[in-house]
Amino acid sequence: MRTTLSLDDDVAALLAQIREARGVGLKQIVNEALRVGLWVMAAPPARHSAFHTTPVALGRCYLPELNDVSGVIAFLESEQHK
């Protein structure tokens, strides 16, 4: 299949760098890159194991009420906190 591609500058530079390093033609490098990239894109997403944290006891809460944001700010700015 013959087609025309417009490549971004960074992609074109990387293709040229790989071409020089391997000493092969542009067609071969583009086909290989597309083949590898398309296989990765077509594969199902990798399953990640669940991330678990270990709880740590921090002691009692020194604030009167955590649901009242203005109350927490007032408490932290008061002389009681210092």
Distance bins in CASP14 RR format, pairs under 12 A and 6 or more apart:
PFRMAT RR
TARGET T0000
AUTHOR 0000-0000-0000
RMODE 2
METHOD distances of the structure
MODEL  1
1 27 0 0 0 0 0 1 0 0 0 0 0
1 30 0 0 0 0 0 1 0 0 0 0 0
1 31 0 0 0 0 0 1 0 0 0 0 0
1 34 0 0 0 0 0 1 0 0 0 0 0
2 27 0 0 0 0 0 1 0 0 0 0 0
3 27 0 0 0 0 0 1 0 0 0 0 0
3 30 0 0 0 0 0 1 0 0 0 0 0
3 31 0 0 0 0 0 1 0 0 0 0 0
3 34 0 0 0 0 0 1 0 0 0 0 0
5 11 0 0 0 0 1 0 0 0 0 0 0
5 12 0 0 0 0 1 0 0 0 0 0 0
5 15 0 0 0 0 0 1 0 0 0 0 0
5 26 0 0 0 0 0 1 0 0 0 0 0
5 27 0 0 0 0 0 1 0 0 0 0 0
5 30 1 0 0 1 0 0 0 0 0 0 0
5 31 0 0 0 0 0 1 0 0 0 0 0
5 33 0 0 0 0 0 1 0 0 0 0 0
5 34 0 0 0 0 1 0 0 0 0 0 0
6 12 0 0 0 0 1 0 0 0 0 0 0
7 13 0 0 0 0 1 0 0 0 0 0 0
7 14 0 0 0 0 1 0 0 0 0 0 0
7 15 1 0 0 1 0 0 0 0 0 0 0
7 16 0 0 0 0 0 1 0 0 0 0 0
7 26 0 0 0 0 0 1 0 0 0 0 0
7 29 0 0 0 0 0 1 0 0 0 0 0
7 30 0 0 0 0 1 0 0 0 0 0 0
7 33 0 0 0 0 0 1 0 0 0 0 0
7 34 0 0 0 0 0 1 0 0 0 0 0
8 14 0 0 0 0 1 0 0 0 0 0 0
8 15 0 0 0 0 0 1 0 0 0 0 0
9 15 0 0 0 0 0 1 0 0 0 0 0
9 16 0 0 0 0 0 1 0 0 0 0 0
10 16 0 0 0 0 0 1 0 0 0 0 0
10 17 0 0 0 0 0 1 0 0 0 0 0
11 17 0 0 0 0 0 1 0 0 0 0 0
11 18 0 0 0 0 0 1 0 0 0 0 0
11 26 0 0 0 0 0 1 0 0 0 0 0
11 29 0 0 0 0 0 1 0 0 0 0 0
11 30 0 0 0 0 1 0 0 0 0 0 0
11 33 0 0 0 0 1 0 0 0 0 0 0
11 34 0 0 0 0 0 1 0 0 0 0 0
12 18 0 0 0 0 0 1 0 0 0 0 0
12 19 0 0 0 0 0 1 0 0 0 0 0
12 26 0 0 0 0 1 0 0 0 0 0 0
12 29 0 0 0 0 0 1 0 0 0 0 0
12 30 0 0 0 0 0 1 0 0 0 0 0
12 33 0 0 0 0 0 1 0 0 0 0 0
13 19 0 0 0 0 0 1 0 0 0 0 0
13 20 0 0 0 0 0 1 0 0 0 0 0
14 20 0 0 0 0 0 1 0 0 0 0 0
14 21 0 0 0 0 0 1 0 0 0 0 0
14 29 0 0 0 0 1 0 0 0 0 0 0
14 30 0 0 0 0 0 1 0 0 0 0 0
14 33 0 0 0 0 1 0 0 0 0 0 0
15 21 0 0 0 0 0 1 0 0 0 0 0
15 22 0 0 0 0 0 1 0 0 0 0 0
15 24 0 0 0 0 0 1 0 0 0 0 0
15 25 0 0 0 0 1 0 0 0 0 0 0
15 26 1 0 0 1 0 0 0 0 0 0 0
15 27 0 0 0 0 0 1 0 0 0 0 0
15 28 0 0 0 0 0 1 0 0 0 0 0
15 29 1 0 1 0 0 0 0 0 0 0 0
15 30 1 0 0 1 0 0 0 0 0 0 0
15 31 0 0 0 0 0 1 0 0 0 0 0
15 32 0 0 0 0 0 1 0 0 0 0 0
15 33 1 0 0 1 0 0 0 0 0 0 0
15 34 0 0 0 0 0 1 0 0 0 0 0
16 22 0 0 0 0 0 1 0 0 0 0 0
16 23 0 0 0 0 0 1 0 0 0 0 0
16 24 0 0 0 0 0 1 0 0 0 0 0
16 25 0 0 0 0 0 1 0 0 0 0 0
16 26 0 0 0 0 1 0 0 0 0 0 0
16 29 0 0 0 0 1 0 0 0 0 0 0
16 30 0 0 0 0 0 1 0 0 0 0 0
17 23 0 0 0 0 0 1 0 0 0 0 0
17 29 0 0 0 0 1 0 0 0 0 0 0
18 24 0 0 0 0 1 0 0 0 0 0 0
18 25 0 0 0 0 1 0 0 0 0 0 0
18 26 0 0 0 0 1 0 0 0 0 0 0
18 28 0 0 0 0 0 1 0 0 0 0 0
18 29 1 0 1 0 0 0 0 0 0 0 0
18 30 0 0 0 0 1 0 0 0 0 0 0
18 32 0 0 0 0 1 0 0 0 0 0 0
18 33 1 0 0 1 0 0 0 0 0 0 0
18 36 0 0 0 0 0 1 0 0 0 0 0
19 25 1 0 1 0 0 0 0 0 0 0 0
19 26 1 0 0 1 0 0 0 0 0 0 0
19 27 0 0 0 0 0 1 0 0 0 0 0
19 28 0 0 0 0 1 0 0 0 0 0 0
19 29 1 0 1 0 0 0 0 0 0 0 0
19 30 0 0 0 0 1 0 0 0 0 0 0
19 32 0 0 0 0 0 1 0 0 0 0 0
19 33 0 0 0 0 0 1 0 0 0 0 0
20 26 0 0 0 0 0 1 0 0 0 0 0
20 29 0 0 0 0 0 1 0 0 0 0 0
21 29 0 0 0 0 1 0 0 0 0 0 0
22 28 0 0 0 0 1 0 0 0 0 0 0
22 29 1 0 0 1 0 0 0 0 0 0 0
22 32 0 0 0 0 1 0 0 0 0 0 0
22 33 0 0 0 0 0 1 0 0 0 0 0
23 29 0 0 0 0 1 0 0 0 0 0 0
24 30 0 0 0 0 0 1 0 0 0 0 0
24 31 0 0 0 0 0 1 0 0 0 0 0
24 32 0 0 0 0 1 0 0 0 0 0 0
24 33 0 0 0 0 0 1 0 0 0 0 0
25 31 0 0 0 0 1 0 0 0 0 0 0
25 32 0 0 0 0 0 1 0 0 0 0 0
26 32 0 0 0 0 0 1 0 0 0 0 0
26 33 0 0 0 0 0 1 0 0 0 0 0
27 33 0 0 0 0 0 1 0 0 0 0 0
27 34 0 0 0 0 0 1 0 0 0 0 0
28 34 0 0 0 0 0 1 0 0 0 0 0
28 35 0 0 0 0 0 1 0 0 0 0 0
29 35 0 0 0 0 0 1 0 0 0 0 0
29 36 0 0 0 0 0 1 0 0 0 0 0
30 36 0 0 0 0 0 1 0 0 0 0 0
30 37 0 0 0 0 0 1 0 0 0 0 0
30 38 0 0 0 0 0 1 0 0 0 0 0
31 37 0 0 0 0 0 1 0 0 0 0 0
31 38 0 0 0 0 0 1 0 0 0 0 0
32 38 0 0 0 0 0 1 0 0 0 0 0
32 39 0 0 0 0 0 1 0 0 0 0 0
33 39 0 0 0 0 0 1 0 0 0 0 0
33 40 0 0 0 0 0 1 0 0 0 0 0
34 40 0 0 0 0 0 1 0 0 0 0 0
34 41 0 0 0 0 0 1 0 0 0 0 0
34 42 0 0 0 0 0 1 0 0 0 0 0
35 41 0 0 0 0 0 1 0 0 0 0 0
35 42 0 0 0 0 0 1 0 0 0 0 0
36 42 0 0 0 0 0 1 0 0 0 0 0
36 43 0 0 0 0 0 1 0 0 0 0 0
37 43 0 0 0 0 1 0 0 0 0 0 0
40 46 0 0 0 0 0 1 0 0 0 0 0
61 67 0 0 0 0 0 1 0 0 0 0 0
61 72 0 0 0 0 0 1 0 0 0 0 0
61 75 0 0 0 0 0 1 0 0 0 0 0
62 72 0 0 0 0 0 1 0 0 0 0 0
62 75 0 0 0 0 1 0 0 0 0 0 0
62 76 0 0 0 0 1 0 0 0 0 0 0
62 80 0 0 0 0 1 0 0 0 0 0 0
62 81 0 0 0 0 1 0 0 0 0 0 0
63 69 0 0 0 0 0 1 0 0 0 0 0
63 71 0 0 0 0 1 0 0 0 0 0 0
63 72 1 0 1 0 0 0 0 0 0 0 0
63 73 0 0 0 0 0 1 0 0 0 0 0
63 74 0 0 0 0 0 1 0 0 0 0 0
63 75 1 0 1 0 0 0 0 0 0 0 0
63 76 1 0 0 1 0 0 0 0 0 0 0
63 78 0 0 0 0 0 1 0 0 0 0 0
63 80 0 0 0 0 0 1 0 0 0 0 0
63 81 0 0 0 0 1 0 0 0 0 0 0
64 70 0 0 0 0 0 1 0 0 0 0 0
64 71 1 0 0 1 0 0 0 0 0 0 0
64 72 0 0 0 0 1 0 0 0 0 0 0
64 74 0 0 0 0 1 0 0 0 0 0 0
64 75 1 0 0 1 0 0 0 0 0 0 0
64 76 0 0 0 0 0 1 0 0 0 0 0
64 78 0 0 0 0 0 1 0 0 0 0 0
64 80 0 0 0 0 1 0 0 0 0 0 0
64 81 0 0 0 0 0 1 0 0 0 0 0
65 71 1 0 0 1 0 0 0 0 0 0 0
65 72 1 0 0 1 0 0 0 0 0 0 0
65 73 0 0 0 0 0 1 0 0 0 0 0
65 74 0 0 0 0 0 1 0 0 0 0 0
65 75 0 0 0 0 1 0 0 0 0 0 0
66 72 1 0 0 1 0 0 0 0 0 0 0
66 73 0 0 0 0 0 1 0 0 0 0 0
66 75 0 0 0 0 0 1 0 0 0 0 0
66 76 0 0 0 0 0 1 0 0 0 0 0
68 74 0 0 0 0 1 0 0 0 0 0 0
68 75 0 0 0 0 1 0 0 0 0 0 0
69 75 0 0 0 0 0 1 0 0 0 0 0
69 76 0 0 0 0 0 1 0 0 0 0 0
70 76 0 0 0 0 0 1 0 0 0 0 0
70 77 0 0 0 0 0 1 0 0 0 0 0
71 77 0 0 0 0 1 0 0 0 0 0 0
71 78 0 0 0 0 1 0 0 0 0 0 0
71 80 0 0 0 0 0 1 0 0 0 0 0
71 81 0 0 0 0 0 1 0 0 0 0 0
72 78 0 0 0 0 0 1 0 0 0 0 0
72 81 0 0 0 0 0 1 0 0 0 0 0
73 81 0 0 0 0 0 1 0 0 0 0 0
74 80 0 0 0 0 1 0 0 0 0 0 0
74 81 0 0 0 0 1 0 0 0 0 0 0
75 81 1 0 0 1 0 0 0 0 0 0 0
75 82 0 0 0 0 0 1 0 0 0 0 0
76 82 0 0 0 0 1 0 0 0 0 0 0
END
